[in-house]
């Protein structure tokens, strides 16, 4: 920045166009004070760049490079479109030809859950491992509690990842790749990536745009509707107000409590393992429900939908939900087939199904997961599972 400012030509150097006025602000560190945005840098920037290098003819004789697999895009697209994401994901996966229109949430799903299963037997391992350095680091930096040893690991992984030009060439050592090294310090100073991401602001922009319905005083329209929206959401009504119940139904996002019905009593199969401390024997099948903000669905019911909420991690173990139950005390349970997993990266596991079906009481450790089954070039099938990122109030 200072080099460009001092030079007489004022030509752009490594993407730097000049000296920022913020360098003159007293006691302000422009590097630490302006954190890198995860959404634009990691998803719309680095992830898209990698995708284009692998699958698109971007020039610089890319088709002759060992990392180019564009000739296999039909197979990759077939794998991609067969993936059923959980219902909490805002968008379904689209065709590769539409990649220029992908939103940040789509790139996030590809980076964290899809890129490894879809490319595992098609891309040379050196490039695949390089991509997973970045993907696993992003997952770790999105976690709710991040300890110092995890930050140190992420720092080392990003330093390795930034040697980008050795694999892809100097023209692709772009600014977004370079500044990814600053992510760990940003997390140290400001918390997890979701804490200072632009995702919520972009969502709010969408809300404000929807408030504009005509060209007649558009600013006044948006301001008025925003105020009314805020008023309805945040105004405290007396409990005896005639519209109290109506507004509660209209705006409440809480799931309805489930009631046990003795007439619908169901039985547990003999091959289901029940923990010794569990004494409850009377249940109702509920099929699907929300628990602690996570949508969970029995696998047979999920088959009817484009999404799949039937894979969870509970008490550190992965399960495929066979049945979803409620007892007399309105506690929620699952009967799940245990998955035998082999850890590949921080957020990518290879799995097979065991023969163990277990009755489990849901608790706060539950996490939603994404399962991806891929038919390899050899005709065999491989199953992958990964954690969904923790959904925060900001999301």
GUTOR-337067 format. One record per residue (C-alpha): residue number from 1; x, y, z. Coordinates in steps of 0.001 Angstrom, whole numbers, padded with zeros to 6 digits. Layout:
BEGIN
{n = NUM xx = X yy = Y zz = Z}
...
//
This chain:
BEGIN
{n = 1 xx = 000000 yy = 000000 zz = 000000}
{n = 2 xx = 002749 yy = 002420 zz = 000950}
{n = 3 xx = 004827 yy = 001337 zz = -002051}
{n = 4 xx = 002027 yy = 002316 zz = -004429}
{n = 5 xx = 001494 yy = 005587 zz = -002594}
{n = 6 xx = 005186 yy = 006535 zz = -002812}
{n = 7 xx = 005644 yy = 005523 zz = -006456}
{n = 8 xx = 005281 yy = 008186 zz = -009115}
{n = 9 xx = 003340 yy = 005968 zz = -011516}
{n = 10 xx = 000713 yy = 004928 zz = -008905}
{n = 11 xx = 000234 yy = 001648 zz = -010762}
{n = 12 xx = -001619 yy = -001185 zz = -009069}
{n = 13 xx = 000767 yy = -003562 zz = -007259}
{n = 14 xx = -000502 yy = -007035 zz = -006307}
{n = 15 xx = -004080 yy = -005772 zz = -006331}
{n = 16 xx = -003312 yy = -002676 zz = -004215}
{n = 17 xx = -004427 yy = 000553 zz = -005897}
{n = 18 xx = -003312 yy = 003098 zz = -003336}
{n = 19 xx = -003203 yy = 004279 zz = 000275}
{n = 20 xx = -006471 yy = 003957 zz = 002211}
{n = 21 xx = -007679 yy = 007040 zz = 004103}
{n = 22 xx = -008220 yy = 004744 zz = 007119}
{n = 23 xx = -004453 yy = 004516 zz = 007634}
{n = 24 xx = -004673 yy = 008049 zz = 008998}
{n = 25 xx = -007138 yy = 007165 zz = 011765}
{n = 26 xx = -005343 yy = 007422 zz = 015150}
{n = 27 xx = -004806 yy = 004154 zz = 017058}
{n = 28 xx = -006477 yy = 002125 zz = 014280}
{n = 29 xx = -004834 yy = -000976 zz = 012852}
{n = 30 xx = -006189 yy = -001272 zz = 009332}
{n = 31 xx = -005263 yy = -004972 zz = 009092}
{n = 32 xx = -006871 yy = -006146 zz = 012358}
{n = 33 xx = -009577 yy = -003484 zz = 012334}
{n = 34 xx = -011081 yy = -004576 zz = 009006}
{n = 35 xx = -011572 yy = -008359 zz = 009176}
{n = 36 xx = -011720 yy = -010473 zz = 006045}
{n = 37 xx = -015311 yy = -011339 zz = 005121}
{n = 38 xx = -015850 yy = -015099 zz = 005013}
{n = 39 xx = -018743 yy = -014902 zz = 002567}
{n = 40 xx = -017018 yy = -012885 zz = -000167}
{n = 41 xx = -013441 yy = -014060 zz = 000325}
{n = 42 xx = -013843 yy = -017791 zz = 001041}
{n = 43 xx = -017068 yy = -018670 zz = -000769}
{n = 44 xx = -017654 yy = -016244 zz = -003632}
{n = 45 xx = -013888 yy = -015804 zz = -003977}
{n = 46 xx = -011611 yy = -018767 zz = -003306}
{n = 47 xx = -014169 yy = -021591 zz = -003668}
{n = 48 xx = -015453 yy = -020246 zz = -006967}
{n = 49 xx = -011879 yy = -019725 zz = -008244}
{n = 50 xx = -011008 yy = -023355 zz = -007484}
{n = 51 xx = -014235 yy = -024565 zz = -009133}
{n = 52 xx = -013453 yy = -022610 zz = -012304}
{n = 53 xx = -009894 yy = -023910 zz = -012414}
{n = 54 xx = -011051 yy = -027510 zz = -012149}
{n = 55 xx = -014042 yy = -027426 zz = -014471}
{n = 56 xx = -013919 yy = -024386 zz = -016739}
{n = 57 xx = -011592 yy = -023376 zz = -019562}
{n = 58 xx = -010209 yy = -020244 zz = -017923}
{n = 59 xx = -007286 yy = -019702 zz = -020278}
{n = 60 xx = -003547 yy = -020096 zz = -019660}
{n = 61 xx = -003742 yy = -023567 zz = -021283}
{n = 62 xx = -005868 yy = -024809 zz = -018383}
{n = 63 xx = -007157 yy = -027840 zz = -020315}
{n = 64 xx = -003623 yy = -029229 zz = -020431}
{n = 65 xx = -003095 yy = -028898 zz = -016676}
{n = 66 xx = -003242 yy = -032001 zz = -014422}
{n = 67 xx = -005930 yy = -030406 zz = -012251}
{n = 68 xx = -008382 yy = -029830 zz = -015129}
{n = 69 xx = -011301 yy = -032301 zz = -015010}
{n = 70 xx = -013825 yy = -030378 zz = -017119}
{n = 71 xx = -014163 yy = -033370 zz = -019433}
{n = 72 xx = -015708 yy = -035250 zz = -016481}
{n = 73 xx = -018282 yy = -032587 zz = -015659}
{n = 74 xx = -021289 yy = -034799 zz = -016586}
{n = 75 xx = -020274 yy = -037346 zz = -013959}
{n = 76 xx = -019567 yy = -034603 zz = -011411}
{n = 77 xx = -022901 yy = -032918 zz = -012124}
{n = 78 xx = -024758 yy = -036215 zz = -011755}
{n = 79 xx = -023145 yy = -036763 zz = -008356}
{n = 80 xx = -023857 yy = -033186 zz = -007314}
{n = 81 xx = -027536 yy = -033240 zz = -008255}
{n = 82 xx = -028101 yy = -036572 zz = -006482}
{n = 83 xx = -027109 yy = -035049 zz = -003135}
{n = 84 xx = -030095 yy = -034399 zz = -000854}
{n = 85 xx = -029221 yy = -031631 zz = 001586}
{n = 86 xx = -031096 yy = -031096 zz = 004878}
{n = 87 xx = -034156 yy = -028835 zz = 004852}
{n = 88 xx = -032284 yy = -026143 zz = 006808}
{n = 89 xx = -030169 yy = -025359 zz = 003725}
{n = 90 xx = -031644 yy = -022299 zz = 001992}
{n = 91 xx = -031012 yy = -023536 zz = -001568}
{n = 92 xx = -030931 yy = -026807 zz = -003467}
{n = 93 xx = -027882 yy = -027665 zz = -005580}
{n = 94 xx = -028070 yy = -026597 zz = -009225}
{n = 95 xx = -026537 yy = -027652 zz = -012536}
{n = 96 xx = -022866 yy = -026822 zz = -013102}
{n = 97 xx = -023711 yy = -024674 zz = -016138}
{n = 98 xx = -025426 yy = -022257 zz = -013730}
{n = 99 xx = -022369 yy = -021850 zz = -011502}
{n = 100 xx = -021994 yy = -018142 zz = -012367}
{n = 101 xx = -025362 yy = -017618 zz = -010639}
{n = 102 xx = -024536 yy = -019640 zz = -007520}
{n = 103 xx = -025159 yy = -017783 zz = -004270}
{n = 104 xx = -022732 yy = -017842 zz = -001343}
{n = 105 xx = -024855 yy = -020431 zz = 000510}
{n = 106 xx = -024536 yy = -022784 zz = -002493}
{n = 107 xx = -020754 yy = -022398 zz = -002594}
{n = 108 xx = -020694 yy = -023087 zz = 001155}
{n = 109 xx = -022592 yy = -026359 zz = 000703}
{n = 110 xx = -020219 yy = -027365 zz = -002100}
{n = 111 xx = -017102 yy = -026511 zz = -000097}
{n = 112 xx = -018111 yy = -028111 zz = 003215}
{n = 113 xx = -020095 yy = -031142 zz = 002024}
{n = 114 xx = -019911 yy = -031871 zz = -001706}
{n = 115 xx = -016547 yy = -031108 zz = -003277}
{n = 116 xx = -014664 yy = -034038 zz = -001719}
{n = 117 xx = -017253 yy = -036794 zz = -002400}
{n = 118 xx = -017854 yy = -035531 zz = -005947}
{n = 119 xx = -014159 yy = -035297 zz = -006872}
{n = 120 xx = -012542 yy = -037953 zz = -004657}
{n = 121 xx = -011740 yy = -040424 zz = -007447}
{n = 122 xx = -011478 yy = -037915 zz = -010307}
{n = 123 xx = -008978 yy = -035293 zz = -009127}
{n = 124 xx = -005293 yy = -036081 zz = -008397}
{n = 125 xx = -004851 yy = -036488 zz = -004640}
{n = 126 xx = -002376 yy = -033599 zz = -004292}
{n = 127 xx = -005041 yy = -031152 zz = -005495}
{n = 128 xx = -007827 yy = -032792 zz = -003499}
{n = 129 xx = -005824 yy = -032629 zz = -000257}
{n = 130 xx = -004940 yy = -029005 zz = -001006}
{n = 131 xx = -008636 yy = -028108 zz = -001387}
{n = 132 xx = -009496 yy = -029936 zz = 001828}
{n = 133 xx = -006912 yy = -027904 zz = 003741}
{n = 134 xx = -009093 yy = -024908 zz = 002975}
{n = 135 xx = -012455 yy = -026657 zz = 003433}
{n = 136 xx = -011591 yy = -028216 zz = 006800}
{n = 137 xx = -010141 yy = -024912 zz = 008048}
{n = 138 xx = -013328 yy = -023028 zz = 007142}
{n = 139 xx = -015403 yy = -025627 zz = 008981}
{n = 140 xx = -013256 yy = -025388 zz = 012130}
{n = 141 xx = -013400 yy = -021578 zz = 012099}
{n = 142 xx = -017207 yy = -021709 zz = 011901}
{n = 143 xx = -017540 yy = -023745 zz = 015109}
{n = 144 xx = -019113 yy = -022270 zz = 018236}
{n = 145 xx = -016225 yy = -022926 zz = 020628}
{n = 146 xx = -012741 yy = -022676 zz = 019109}
{n = 147 xx = -009740 yy = -023425 zz = 021306}
{n = 148 xx = -006242 yy = -022047 zz = 020754}
{n = 149 xx = -004779 yy = -025351 zz = 019538}
{n = 150 xx = -007473 yy = -025430 zz = 016827}
{n = 151 xx = -006551 yy = -021887 zz = 015798}
{n = 152 xx = -002887 yy = -022891 zz = 015591}
{n = 153 xx = -003820 yy = -025881 zz = 013414}
{n = 154 xx = -005912 yy = -023668 zz = 011136}
{n = 155 xx = -003040 yy = -021212 zz = 010853}
{n = 156 xx = -000664 yy = -023955 zz = 009711}
{n = 157 xx = -003198 yy = -025305 zz = 007221}
{n = 158 xx = -003821 yy = -021890 zz = 005668}
{n = 159 xx = -000086 yy = -021263 zz = 005314}
{n = 160 xx = 000163 yy = -024529 zz = 003360}
{n = 161 xx = -002907 yy = -023632 zz = 001312}
{n = 162 xx = -001559 yy = -020226 zz = 000326}
{n = 163 xx = 001239 yy = -021898 zz = -001674}
{n = 164 xx = -001381 yy = -021791 zz = -004375}
{n = 165 xx = 000802 yy = -020855 zz = -007318}
{n = 166 xx = 002929 yy = -024026 zz = -006962}
{n = 167 xx = -000121 yy = -026071 zz = -007940}
{n = 168 xx = -002103 yy = -023743 zz = -010168}
{n = 169 xx = 000407 yy = -021170 zz = -011416}
{n = 170 xx = 001181 yy = -017559 zz = -010581}
{n = 171 xx = -001791 yy = -016036 zz = -012510}
{n = 172 xx = -004180 yy = -017666 zz = -010020}
{n = 173 xx = -002403 yy = -016518 zz = -006865}
{n = 174 xx = -005132 yy = -013909 zz = -006490}
{n = 175 xx = -005774 yy = -011463 zz = -003674}
{n = 176 xx = -008521 yy = -013579 zz = -002061}
{n = 177 xx = -006106 yy = -016498 zz = -001708}
{n = 178 xx = -003446 yy = -014297 zz = -000110}
{n = 179 xx = -005710 yy = -012639 zz = 002466}
{n = 180 xx = -007042 yy = -015982 zz = 003660}
{n = 181 xx = -003945 yy = -016058 zz = 005904}
{n = 182 xx = -005537 yy = -013250 zz = 007957}
{n = 183 xx = -008642 yy = -015267 zz = 008855}
{n = 184 xx = -007227 yy = -016885 zz = 011986}
{n = 185 xx = -006173 yy = -013563 zz = 013503}
{n = 186 xx = -009623 yy = -012177 zz = 012710}
{n = 187 xx = -011184 yy = -015109 zz = 014582}
{n = 188 xx = -008834 yy = -014556 zz = 017524}
{n = 189 xx = -009915 yy = -010923 zz = 017724}
{n = 190 xx = -013608 yy = -011132 zz = 016844}
{n = 191 xx = -014791 yy = -014712 zz = 017319}
{n = 192 xx = -015917 yy = -017366 zz = 014818}
{n = 193 xx = -016344 yy = -016503 zz = 011137}
{n = 194 xx = -020136 yy = -016253 zz = 011429}
{n = 195 xx = -019669 yy = -013492 zz = 014016}
{n = 196 xx = -018446 yy = -010962 zz = 011418}
{n = 197 xx = -019706 yy = -012478 zz = 008170}
{n = 198 xx = -021839 yy = -010413 zz = 005784}
{n = 199 xx = -024456 yy = -013180 zz = 005480}
{n = 200 xx = -027002 yy = -011481 zz = 007815}
{n = 201 xx = -026557 yy = -008119 zz = 006079}
{n = 202 xx = -027125 yy = -009672 zz = 002661}
{n = 203 xx = -030250 yy = -011368 zz = 004019}
{n = 204 xx = -031515 yy = -008030 zz = 005319}
{n = 205 xx = -030890 yy = -006477 zz = 001902}
{n = 206 xx = -033205 yy = -009107 zz = 000443}
{n = 207 xx = -035861 yy = -008236 zz = 003021}
{n = 208 xx = -035599 yy = -004504 zz = 002257}
{n = 209 xx = -035775 yy = -005161 zz = -001491}
{n = 210 xx = -039036 yy = -007085 zz = -000952}
{n = 211 xx = -040504 yy = -004005 zz = 000743}
{n = 212 xx = -040227 yy = -002107 zz = -002551}
{n = 213 xx = -043417 yy = -002793 zz = -004537}
{n = 214 xx = -043687 yy = 000192 zz = -006933}
{n = 215 xx = -041764 yy = 003178 zz = -008236}
{n = 216 xx = -043903 yy = 005635 zz = -006284}
{n = 217 xx = -041694 yy = 007004 zz = -003463}
{n = 218 xx = -039634 yy = 003777 zz = -003076}
{n = 219 xx = -037567 yy = 005052 zz = -000130}
{n = 220 xx = -040719 yy = 005947 zz = 001788}
{n = 221 xx = -042220 yy = 002532 zz = 000990}
{n = 222 xx = -039214 yy = 000659 zz = 002333}
{n = 223 xx = -038952 yy = 002858 zz = 005452}
{n = 224 xx = -042676 yy = 002539 zz = 006265}
{n = 225 xx = -042825 yy = -001235 zz = 005791}
{n = 226 xx = -039616 yy = -001734 zz = 007747}
{n = 227 xx = -041041 yy = 000273 zz = 010652}
{n = 228 xx = -044326 yy = -001666 zz = 010592}
{n = 229 xx = -042432 yy = -004965 zz = 010468}
{n = 230 xx = -040330 yy = -003939 zz = 013458}
{n = 231 xx = -043399 yy = -002677 zz = 015314}
{n = 232 xx = -045313 yy = -005947 zz = 014936}
{n = 233 xx = -042301 yy = -008079 zz = 015912}
{n = 234 xx = -041163 yy = -006112 zz = 018948}
{n = 235 xx = -044201 yy = -004346 zz = 020417}
{n = 236 xx = -045249 yy = -005930 zz = 023720}
{n = 237 xx = -049016 yy = -006533 zz = 023727}
{n = 238 xx = -051059 yy = -007037 zz = 026921}
{n = 239 xx = -051971 yy = -010699 zz = 027297}
{n = 240 xx = -055681 yy = -009745 zz = 027323}
{n = 241 xx = -055354 yy = -007879 zz = 024026}
{n = 242 xx = -057842 yy = -009156 zz = 021401}
{n = 243 xx = -055009 yy = -009538 zz = 018862}
{n = 244 xx = -052443 yy = -011121 zz = 021218}
{n = 245 xx = -053190 yy = -014719 zz = 020186}
{n = 246 xx = -053305 yy = -013744 zz = 016498}
{n = 247 xx = -049863 yy = -012085 zz = 016557}
{n = 248 xx = -048400 yy = -015006 zz = 018503}
{n = 249 xx = -049534 yy = -017449 zz = 015818}
{n = 250 xx = -048410 yy = -015132 zz = 013037}
{n = 251 xx = -044872 yy = -014461 zz = 014218}
{n = 252 xx = -043905 yy = -017307 zz = 016534}
{n = 253 xx = -041213 yy = -019588 zz = 015075}
{n = 254 xx = -041336 yy = -022072 zz = 017928}
{n = 255 xx = -042303 yy = -025635 zz = 017114}
{n = 256 xx = -045520 yy = -026869 zz = 018665}
{n = 257 xx = -045106 yy = -029187 zz = 021652}
{n = 258 xx = -045941 yy = -032820 zz = 020954}
{n = 259 xx = -048507 yy = -034646 zz = 023039}
{n = 260 xx = -048379 yy = -038346 zz = 023778}
{n = 261 xx = -051559 yy = -040173 zz = 022799}
{n = 262 xx = -052150 yy = -043539 zz = 024515}
{n = 263 xx = -054391 yy = -044628 zz = 021636}
{n = 264 xx = -051411 yy = -044430 zz = 019268}
{n = 265 xx = -049025 yy = -046379 zz = 021485}
{n = 266 xx = -046293 yy = -048083 zz = 019492}
{n = 267 xx = -043826 yy = -050857 zz = 020255}
{n = 268 xx = -040043 yy = -051111 zz = 020000}
{n = 269 xx = -038631 yy = -053882 zz = 017833}
{n = 270 xx = -036766 yy = -056709 zz = 019580}
{n = 271 xx = -033581 yy = -056029 zz = 017612}
{n = 272 xx = -033319 yy = -052477 zz = 018992}
{n = 273 xx = -030729 yy = -051951 zz = 021725}
{n = 274 xx = -032121 yy = -050001 zz = 024686}
{n = 275 xx = -029814 yy = -048385 zz = 027254}
{n = 276 xx = -030005 yy = -049932 zz = 030746}
{n = 277 xx = -031047 yy = -046639 zz = 032381}
{n = 278 xx = -034081 yy = -046227 zz = 030106}
{n = 279 xx = -037280 yy = -047400 zz = 031767}
{n = 280 xx = -039793 yy = -045819 zz = 029397}
{n = 281 xx = -041670 yy = -048335 zz = 027255}
{n = 282 xx = -044614 yy = -046324 zz = 025890}
{n = 283 xx = -044007 yy = -044207 zz = 022783}
{n = 284 xx = -045739 yy = -042549 zz = 019853}
{n = 285 xx = -044184 yy = -042417 zz = 016393}
{n = 286 xx = -044059 yy = -038785 zz = 015238}
{n = 287 xx = -042055 yy = -039188 zz = 012033}
{n = 288 xx = -040548 yy = -035701 zz = 011913}
{n = 289 xx = -040136 yy = -032784 zz = 014280}
{n = 290 xx = -037808 yy = -029966 zz = 015291}
{n = 291 xx = -035466 yy = -030314 zz = 018251}
{n = 292 xx = -033335 yy = -027381 zz = 019474}
{n = 293 xx = -033745 yy = -025706 zz = 016084}
{n = 294 xx = -032739 yy = -028858 zz = 014154}
{n = 295 xx = -035207 yy = -030560 zz = 011829}
{n = 296 xx = -035094 yy = -034343 zz = 012254}
{n = 297 xx = -037022 yy = -036809 zz = 010131}
{n = 298 xx = -037311 yy = -040604 zz = 009951}
{n = 299 xx = -035675 yy = -041952 zz = 006796}
{n = 300 xx = -038845 yy = -043446 zz = 005254}
{n = 301 xx = -040683 yy = -040144 zz = 005562}
{n = 302 xx = -037708 yy = -038223 zz = 004146}
{n = 303 xx = -037825 yy = -040327 zz = 000976}
{n = 304 xx = -040892 yy = -038326 zz = -000063}
{n = 305 xx = -038991 yy = -035035 zz = -000062}
{n = 306 xx = -036158 yy = -033383 zz = -001977}
{n = 307 xx = -034307 yy = -032872 zz = 001317}
{n = 308 xx = -032925 yy = -035379 zz = 003828}
{n = 309 xx = -033073 yy = -034699 zz = 007580}
{n = 310 xx = -032473 yy = -038305 zz = 008634}
{n = 311 xx = -028727 yy = -038183 zz = 009415}
{n = 312 xx = -027571 yy = -036950 zz = 012819}
{n = 313 xx = -024630 yy = -037103 zz = 015184}
{n = 314 xx = -025600 yy = -037738 zz = 018807}
{n = 315 xx = -023229 yy = -038199 zz = 021739}
{n = 316 xx = -020329 yy = -038196 zz = 019276}
{n = 317 xx = -021734 yy = -041066 zz = 017160}
{n = 318 xx = -023387 yy = -040940 zz = 013730}
{n = 319 xx = -026860 yy = -042400 zz = 013159}
{n = 320 xx = -029377 yy = -042841 zz = 010371}
{n = 321 xx = -032786 yy = -042139 zz = 011915}
{n = 322 xx = -035164 yy = -045080 zz = 011454}
{n = 323 xx = -037916 yy = -043804 zz = 013764}
{n = 324 xx = -038659 yy = -040610 zz = 015686}
{n = 325 xx = -040544 yy = -041062 zz = 018985}
{n = 326 xx = -042107 yy = -039122 zz = 021863}
{n = 327 xx = -042857 yy = -040579 zz = 025320}
{n = 328 xx = -045454 yy = -039761 zz = 027979}
{n = 329 xx = -043268 yy = -036994 zz = 029382}
{n = 330 xx = -042947 yy = -035449 zz = 025899}
{n = 331 xx = -039267 yy = -036339 zz = 025683}
{n = 332 xx = -037979 yy = -037025 zz = 022188}
{n = 333 xx = -036125 yy = -040160 zz = 021083}
{n = 334 xx = -034736 yy = -041638 zz = 017912}
{n = 335 xx = -034167 yy = -045207 zz = 016872}
{n = 336 xx = -031067 yy = -044982 zz = 014722}
{n = 337 xx = -028865 yy = -047344 zz = 012752}
{n = 338 xx = -025321 yy = -046744 zz = 013944}
{n = 339 xx = -022817 yy = -045717 zz = 011267}
{n = 340 xx = -019208 yy = -046941 zz = 011398}
{n = 341 xx = -017061 yy = -043988 zz = 010352}
{n = 342 xx = -013474 yy = -043359 zz = 009321}
{n = 343 xx = -012302 yy = -039768 zz = 009687}
{n = 344 xx = -010718 yy = -038323 zz = 006543}
{n = 345 xx = -010644 yy = -034619 zz = 007424}
{n = 346 xx = -012064 yy = -032373 zz = 010151}
{n = 347 xx = -015493 yy = -032457 zz = 008552}
{n = 348 xx = -015450 yy = -035438 zz = 006208}
{n = 349 xx = -015966 yy = -039083 zz = 007168}
{n = 350 xx = -016236 yy = -042300 zz = 005178}
{n = 351 xx = -018900 yy = -044634 zz = 006559}
{n = 352 xx = -020657 yy = -047962 zz = 006355}
{n = 353 xx = -023810 yy = -049028 zz = 008180}
{n = 354 xx = -023580 yy = -051354 zz = 011147}
{n = 355 xx = -026306 yy = -053821 zz = 012139}
{n = 356 xx = -026891 yy = -051998 zz = 015439}
{n = 357 xx = -030192 yy = -050188 zz = 015916}
{n = 358 xx = -030217 yy = -048137 zz = 019111}
{n = 359 xx = -032903 yy = -046227 zz = 021042}
{n = 360 xx = -031472 yy = -042841 zz = 022036}
{n = 361 xx = -032803 yy = -039903 zz = 024023}
{n = 362 xx = -032166 yy = -036647 zz = 022190}
{n = 363 xx = -029984 yy = -034104 zz = 023964}
{n = 364 xx = -028069 yy = -030910 zz = 023237}
{n = 365 xx = -025192 yy = -032796 zz = 021611}
{n = 366 xx = -027299 yy = -033573 zz = 018517}
{n = 367 xx = -026025 yy = -032187 zz = 015210}
{n = 368 xx = -027480 yy = -032478 zz = 011760}
{n = 369 xx = -025356 yy = -034145 zz = 009101}
{n = 370 xx = -025147 yy = -034423 zz = 005324}
{n = 371 xx = -024798 yy = -037859 zz = 003754}
{n = 372 xx = -023457 yy = -038276 zz = 000217}
{n = 373 xx = -023378 yy = -041600 zz = -001636}
{n = 374 xx = -021215 yy = -041720 zz = -004767}
{n = 375 xx = -020846 yy = -044369 zz = -007446}
{n = 376 xx = -017124 yy = -044504 zz = -008213}
{n = 377 xx = -015553 yy = -044965 zz = -011643}
{n = 378 xx = -015033 yy = -048637 zz = -010678}
{n = 379 xx = -018769 yy = -049154 zz = -010182}
{n = 380 xx = -018566 yy = -049453 zz = -006386}
{n = 381 xx = -020341 yy = -047143 zz = -003949}
{n = 382 xx = -018808 yy = -044955 zz = -001238}
{n = 383 xx = -020698 yy = -043209 zz = 001540}
{n = 384 xx = -019551 yy = -039909 zz = 003047}
{n = 385 xx = -020982 yy = -037972 zz = 005969}
{n = 386 xx = -020159 yy = -034489 zz = 007270}
{n = 387 xx = -021375 yy = -032211 zz = 010056}
{n = 388 xx = -023609 yy = -029279 zz = 009185}
{n = 389 xx = -022177 yy = -026013 zz = 010459}
{n = 390 xx = -023648 yy = -024867 zz = 013770}
{n = 391 xx = -026602 yy = -022586 zz = 013101}
{n = 392 xx = -026457 yy = -019426 zz = 015158}
{n = 393 xx = -028947 yy = -016710 zz = 015980}
{n = 394 xx = -027176 yy = -014603 zz = 013347}
{n = 395 xx = -028151 yy = -017164 zz = 010667}
//
